[in-house]
Amino acid sequence: MAKFKDGQQVFIRNADWLEGKVVRARDGDKGQPEEKTHYYVEIAAQSRYVLSTNLEAPPEKKPQRYDEEWMAELEKMKKAAERLQANPQDKDALREFGEAGSKIGWVVKK
């Protein structure tokens, strides 16, 4: 498991208690029994210690297809592919090809 960094956004699983304030019932739930009614709740800003096994990093944001960052990664991938064609044993080119391809969604990491 990777170590979390200060300031990193995370998802919290198995949150025991969250404090909030009911704002209103969902309009579409009028006439529903209480156990099937959803409420819009404002959750108060809180800070607390959470065990690392209950934290999960959000998925890495990928560049949008054809935007500037995506095109730059595609160019890196193409250059690495050219180097691999010239020398199939070039481990740096293979790593760069995989990293750039992963960022644009063409190579899936296992």
Secondary structure as UniProt FT lines:
FT   TURN            6..7
FT   STRAND          11..12
FT   STRAND          20..25
FT   HELIX           27..29
FT   TURN            30..31
FT   HELIX           34..36
FT   STRAND          39..43
FT   HELIX           52..54
FT   STRAND          55..56
FT   TURN            65..66
FT   HELIX           68..86
FT   TURN            88..89
FT   HELIX           91..103
FT   TURN            104..105
//
